[in-house]
Amino acid sequence: MSLVAAIPAADSAAALAHFEASFRYETDCWDVHDAISSDQQDFVLLDVRGTEKYAAGHVPGALDLAHRKIIGSKIAEFPAQTLFVVYCAGPHCNGAARAAVRLAQLGRPVKLMTGGVTGWLDEGFELARD
């Protein structure tokens, strides 16, 4: 038996609940790009990697706010129900998850953009540079 099959898959109902729920916590690069490029951006996009990496290249329209600097006073300018979408370098980085935790602790709606900058580039999208 392979290591893949050694632990049985969840039953279909549990798998459905799990995967459907994941969309409440995550979005992907394609959907973010689509919202931005079709002028339907109804969220604040945060690049949480740090100013130096942000300056080297970031998703167009993203704000620079490192996950370590997410505090109430930094996001107070946004209405309470503002949806934040956070991203970091990519799947090898947990900065976006750390940012999502901080925002959730502050009572803010948040989703993680899976893939981060790596996913963005993999989709063929361009980065902005300031």
matplotlib code that plots the C-alpha trace (Angstrom):
import matplotlib.pyplot as plt

x = [0.0, 1.3, 1.8, -1.0, -3.5, -2.2, -4.5, -8.0, -9.6, -12.4, -15.9, -17.5, -19.7, -16.8, -14.6, -17.4, -17.8, -14.0, -13.5, -16.6, -15.5, -12.0, -13.4, -14.5, -10.8, -9.0, -9.1, -6.6, -4.4, -6.7, -9.8, -7.9, -6.5, -10.0, -11.5, -8.7, -8.7, -12.5, -12.7, -14.7, -12.1, -14.2, -11.4, -8.2, -5.2, -2.2, 1.3, 2.6, 6.2, 7.9, 8.7, 11.9, 10.2, 7.1, 9.3, 11.0, 7.6, 4.1, 0.6, -0.8, -3.0, -1.7, -0.8, 2.5, 1.8, 4.1, 2.3, 4.3, 3.0, -0.7, -2.3, -5.6, -4.3, -2.8, -6.2, -8.5, -8.9, -10.9, -14.6, -15.1, -16.6, -13.7, -12.6, -8.8, -7.0, -3.4, -0.5, 3.2, 5.9, 4.2, 3.3, 6.6, 5.9, 3.5, 3.5, 0.0, -1.4, 0.2, -1.4, -4.7, -4.5, -3.7, -6.6, -9.0, -7.9, -8.7, -12.2, -11.6, -12.9, -9.9, -9.0, -5.6, -4.5, -3.1, 0.1, 1.2, 3.7, 4.9, 1.4, 0.8, 3.9, 3.0, -0.3, 1.6, 0.6, 2.9, 4.2, 4.1, 7.2, 7.2]
y = [0.0, 3.4, 6.2, 8.1, 5.3, 4.3, 6.8, 6.4, 9.4, 11.1, 10.1, 12.2, 14.2, 15.1, 16.0, 18.1, 20.0, 20.5, 21.8, 24.0, 25.6, 26.3, 28.9, 30.9, 31.2, 31.3, 32.7, 32.3, 34.5, 34.1, 35.3, 38.3, 39.2, 38.9, 41.2, 43.8, 43.8, 43.9, 46.9, 44.7, 44.8, 44.8, 44.0, 45.4, 43.4, 43.3, 42.3, 41.1, 40.3, 43.5, 46.8, 45.7, 42.7, 44.8, 47.4, 44.7, 43.6, 43.2, 42.5, 45.6, 47.5, 45.8, 47.8, 47.2, 46.0, 43.4, 40.8, 41.8, 45.4, 44.5, 46.2, 47.9, 51.4, 50.5, 49.2, 51.6, 53.7, 50.8, 50.2, 47.3, 45.0, 45.6, 42.2, 41.9, 39.5, 38.7, 37.2, 36.5, 35.0, 31.7, 28.2, 27.9, 31.0, 31.3, 35.0, 35.3, 32.8, 34.9, 38.0, 36.3, 35.3, 38.9, 40.3, 37.7, 38.5, 42.1, 41.0, 41.7, 39.6, 38.0, 35.6, 34.2, 34.4, 30.9, 30.8, 34.3, 36.0, 32.6, 31.7, 35.1, 34.8, 31.1, 32.4, 34.7, 37.9, 40.9, 42.5, 46.2, 48.0, 51.3]
z = [0.0, -0.9, 1.6, -0.2, 0.4, 3.9, 5.5, 4.0, 2.3, 4.1, 3.1, 0.3, 2.7, 4.9, 1.9, 0.4, 3.7, 4.0, 0.4, 0.4, 3.6, 2.3, -0.1, 3.0, 4.0, 0.7, -2.8, -5.6, -7.8, -10.8, -8.9, -7.5, -10.9, -12.4, -9.7, -10.2, -14.0, -14.3, -11.9, -9.3, -6.5, -3.4, -1.0, 0.3, -0.9, 1.5, 0.6, 4.0, 3.0, 4.1, 2.4, 0.6, -1.0, -1.8, -3.6, -5.6, -7.0, -5.8, -7.0, -8.6, -6.2, -3.1, 0.0, 1.8, 5.4, 6.8, 8.9, 12.0, 11.6, 11.4, 14.4, 15.0, 14.4, 11.0, 9.7, 11.6, 8.4, 6.8, 7.6, 10.0, 7.3, 4.8, 3.4, 3.5, 1.2, 2.2, 0.4, 0.9, -1.2, -1.9, -0.7, 1.1, 3.3, 6.2, 6.4, 4.9, 7.4, 10.2, 8.7, 8.5, 12.2, 13.2, 11.1, 12.5, 16.0, 15.3, 14.2, 10.5, 7.6, 5.8, 3.1, 2.1, -1.6, -2.1, -4.1, -3.1, -5.5, -6.8, -7.8, -9.3, -11.5, -12.3, -13.8, -16.1, -14.3, -14.0, -10.8, -10.2, -8.9, -7.1]

ax = plt.figure().add_subplot(projection="3d")
ax.plot(x, y, z, "-o")
ax.set_aspect("equal")
plt.show()
